[in-house]
Amino acid sequence: MKKRPSERKTRSYTRQEPDDILSSLSRRKLCPRSPAPFEPPLKYALDGDKKFIITFNDFKTLYNNDWINDTIIDFFIAYEMNKAVSELRLIEKSEVFAFNSFFFTKLFSKNEQQQTPPYYDNIRRWLAKVDLMSFSSVIIPINEHLHWYCVIIKNLPALLEYSKNAKNEGAEDGIEVGHQPSSKPFVEILVIDSLKQAHSTLGPPLKQVIKEYCKDKHDVDISTDLIRLRTARVAKQRNFNDCGIHVIYNIQKWLEAPAVCELIWKTHGKSKSQVFKGTERNNMRRTCIDFLLDLHAKQPPEDPSKQPTSTEEGPSDDEVELISYLTSNAKIAEDEERPIEPISDGSTSILTEEIGKSANVAGSTISESPDGAVRGF
């Protein structure tokens, strides 16, 4: 029986944090408070191998300066990749790969007896399904401490080839001293964070995963000295809500012109405003809303005879394993969460108080709901 795509439910409520005054007023005009109708859920397939189900609860996170959720992040990254490959023909499908937003959560999971997460073992089954070192660019969306950002890992194929050549040349040279293989390539882990945090603690886990993967799959030892973490010089978000929007926008622009974007991110050149346009970024919520509404309007009516039955297969083993991990922390997440009262448009004192609360979020722990939803500012 053909396996249906597993639906990942998300939170049934939204959580709103304040913008600065001017940005908040302008964005409230841009995105109306009442989300447009979005039933039944949108079911959308990309190239036949990636299928997404976007519910009303996912869709409404694009409104009212809410934190957009994992489903929206994963969908738009996958859509922009597919567009760059199939429609714009700017990149080859074999050149870029994106993990979903659960990858990072799984990477850092550990039980009570473990002081350090077993990084590679955590995601070994995921990596068994993909030839990681064949992609020149690997995208990882990340939700950490309630904040969305992402990394792009560059130049993995060159590192593998160099390490294989070094191994072969070493075997051929025998006891020859001081022999050097061909020029060293460097892998860059570009951190793309609209709060401009360095995330230096990401380096060791990702380096370890790459090293163990190469040993496990290719029987090659690589030097982690050839892997460098670098913070991209991206535009800074002006509020506590739009980190996910910045992730989508930055990935979209990068897929359209990778070399140009990477040069800007590394040099902070004068052409930045010509590529990363403030008006585009500020209108990104509205753009995403309109795009999903258009897809939803074009969706053919569902055939009742094709509705899923209880005999069909459920989520994949990987999703079951991960959601089980998230569920084990559900009670903690529920204890930490409490509703925030709506902010009056004219109450500066309440706004200031809530901004103070939001500023402290960065030091808190990741909060997931029992159904696996991930939010961030």
N, C-alpha and C positions, 0 to 999 in steps of 0.2 A: 504493500500500500504506500502510495506517495506521501511523504512526510509533509505536513502542512507547516507553514512558518509559525513559530511560537510567538504568542503575543505577550509582550512585557508590559504589565499594567504600571501605571504611575499614580502619584498621589491625587486624591480627589479634591484637594483644596490647594489654594495658592497662598504664598507667603510673600508679603510686600515689605520692602525696605525703602527708605526715602532717598530721593535724589537731592542734589543741591537745588535751591529754590528755583532758579531760572530754568535749569534743565528739566526739572520736574514739571513745571507749568507747561513748557513747550511740548514735552513728550506726552503729557496727558491729552493735549489737543491732537497730537499725531495718532495716538492709539486710544480709541474710545474705551470706556470702562467695561461695557457689556460686550463680551466676545460674540462674534457672529455665529450663527448655527453651524454645527459641524457634525451632524449625525446623518447616516451611520459613519463609523470610523473610516478613514481613508486607508485603502490598501494599495500599495504601490510597489512595483517590482522594477529593479534595475538590472538589466542584462540577464534577467532570468535566474540569477544566482543569489541576489540580495532582495529580500522582501521585507517591507516595513508596514506596520499597522500603526497609524497615528490616530489616537482617540481625541475626543473633545478635551479631556483633562490634559493631554499633551499640548494641544493647540492653544488652549487658553493661557498657557504660560508665556505666550508672546505678547500678552496684553498687560496694561497697567504697570509697566516696569517690573513685572515679576521676574524671578530667576527662571530662565528657560531650563527645561529638564533634559535628561540624557537622551530620550527618544528624538527630540528636536535636533540636538547636537549631532547624533549619529546619522540621522537622515540627511541633513544638509551637507555634511562632509562627504557622505557617500554620493549624494546627488551631484555635488560640484566636481567630484572626481570623475564620475561617469560622463558629465557634460564636457569636461576638458579632454577626455579620451575619445568619446564617440561623436560628439557634436562639433566641438571646436578643433579637434585633432591636434591639440597642442602637445600632448604627451602620449606615450605608449602605455597600454594597460600593464605591461610587464615592468614598468619603471617605478610605479608608486603603489604603496599598500597602506591601508589604514586599519588599525585595530578599533574595536568599538570602545565605548566609555567604561565598560566593565573590566577591561584588560588591566588597567592600573590598579583598580580595587583588588582584583585577584592577585596581582603581582605582590602587593604588600600585605596580604592576609596572613595571619598566624594564629595559632591556638594559645591557650593560657600558659602552656609549658615552654613555649618558644620565645626566647629573648629577641631573636632576629628572624624576620621572615625568610623562609627557604625560597628565595626569589625564583630561581630557575625551575625548581620542582613545582612551584605553584602554577606556572604557565607552560609547563613542558608539553602537556597534551594539546594546548592551543597551538604551540609552535610546530607540533608534529604535522599540522595540516597546511603549513605554508613554508615555502622555501625562502626564509627570511633574508638570507644573504644575497639573494638574486635581485632585490629591489634597491634601486639607487636612492629612493626616498621612502621612509616609513613614518607615518603619522600616528601619534598617540594622543588622543584627547584625555585630559586629566581633570578630575574633580578632587581637590584636596583642600581640607579645612573650609569647605563650602564655597570654594572659588574655582572657576573654570579657567584653564589655560591648556596649552598643548605643547608637544615637542615634535620636531621633525628630525629624524636621524638620517644623515646623508653619507653616501659613499661606502656603504657596506660591501658591495661586490669587489671594489678595489682592495679593501682590507683583506678579504678572503683570498683573492688571487695572490696578493703580495705574500701572505702568510704561507700559502701552499708552495709558492716558488722558493721562499726562504727555507722551508722544510726540505724540498727536493735538492736545492743547491747545497744545503748543509750535508745531506746524505752523500752527494756526489763528491764534495770537497773533502770528506773524511776528516782528517785531523788538521786541515789547513787552518792556520790561525789568522784572525783579522779579516776574513772574507766577508764582504758586505753584499747582500742581494740588491736588487733594483731599488730605485728611490722610494722612500717610504710614503705611503698615502696616509692621510689622516681622516678619521671619521669624526664628523661634527654632530653633536646633539644640540640643535638649536632650540632654545627655550623661548616660546612665544607667549608672553604674559603681559596683559594690558595693565597690570599693577606694577610692572617692571621689577618683579622679584627675581632674584638670581637662581633660587632653587638648587643650590650647590649639593644638597643631599641626594639629588636625583642621580648624580654621576656614578657613584659606586654600585648601586643596584643594577642600573642599565648596563654598565660595563661588565659586571659579573654575568648577567644574562647572555650578552653577546659572546663572552669568552666561553662559557659553559656550552652554549649552543654550538659553537664552532667545533669544540672538542667532541661533543656528543654526536653531531650529524656529519662532520667532515674529518674527524680525527686530526684536527689542526690546532696547534697552540697559537693563540694570538697575544700580542702585547697590549695590555689596556692603556699603555702610555700613548698608543696611537689613536685613542678615543678621547675627544675633548668636548667639554661642555661649554656652550657659548650662549649668552643672553642676547636675544634679538632686540634691536632698538625699534620697538613698535610704538604706536600712539598709545597714550595712557588714557584709560577710561576715567570719566569725570564723575562717576557716581558709584553706588554699591550694587548696581543691578545688571550692568551690561557686559559682564565678562564673557558670558556665553555668546553674545552677539559679536563681540570682538573676535572670538575664536572663529566663528563662521566666516566673518568678513575677511580676516587675515588669510585663512585657508583658501577662500575663493580667489583673492587677488594673487596669492602665491601660485596657485594652479594655472592662472592665466599667463603668468610671466615669472617662472621660478628664478631664473638668473637675475633678473632686474630686482625682484623683491629681496633676494638674499644680499645683493650688493647694498641696497638701501638699509637693510637691517644691520649690516656690518659696519657701514660707514656713516650712516645718518646724513646722506647726501641731500642736496637741494631739491632733487627731483621727487622727494618723498610725497609732497602734497599733490603732485601730478598723478601719482599712482594710487596712493591711499587718500581718497578725497573725503573731507569731513562731511559733506552733504550726503554722500553715499552711506557712510558709516552711521550718521544720525538717523537716516531713513531706513536702516536695515530691518528693524522690527516690522515696519509697515510693508517692506518688500517681501519678507518671509510670510507675513499674514496673507498678502494678496496672492502670492504664489501658491500657497497651500489651498486657499479658497478656489483658485482656478483649477487646480488638480481635482479638488473635491467635486466641483461642478461638472467636470468632464467624466467623472467616474460612472460607469454604467450601473444601473440598478442591480442589486444582488438577486441571485436566483435562489429562492428558498430551498430548492432541492439540493443545492450544493453547500448548504450550511454544514459546518463541522459537527460530527457526532462524537459521542463519548468513546467510541471505539477507535478514533483516530489517535495517532501518537501525540504525546505532549512535548514539552521542551526537551532540548538536547541534553545530554549528560553534563556538558559544561555549564549550561545555564542552571540546571538543577543543583549542581555542586555549588555554584556561586551564590544562588539565591538562598540556599541552605546556610551559607556562611553569613549572609546579610541578615537572615531571620534570627540567627543566634544573637545578634546585637540589637534586635528590634526593641526590646524593653529599655535598653539604655537610650536609644534614639527617642522613644516616646517620653521618657522622663525628662530629657533635655529640651524637648520642644514644647512651646506654649504659644498660643495665638497672640499676635500683635494687633493692638487696636488700630483702626484706620486713622490716618493722619489728616487732620483738617487742613484745607488749602491755606487758611489764613492764620494758622497757629505756628508761629516761628519757634516758640518755646518747646512745643512738643516735637517739632522737626529737629531741633538741636539735640534734644534728649535722645531721640531715636537714632540720630547719626552717631552719637556717642556709643550707643549700644552696638550699632553695626560695626564700628571701628574695632570693637573687641572680638568680633567673630573670627578674625584671622588667626587668633590664638586658640580656637576651640578645636574639638575633634571632628572628624568627618561624620555627618549624620545621614544615614540612609533610612528609608522607610522599610517596613517588613516586606513590601512587594518589590523592592529592588530599585525604587526611584532614586535618582540622584539629582540634587539641585545645587546651585551655586551662584555667587554674586560676582 
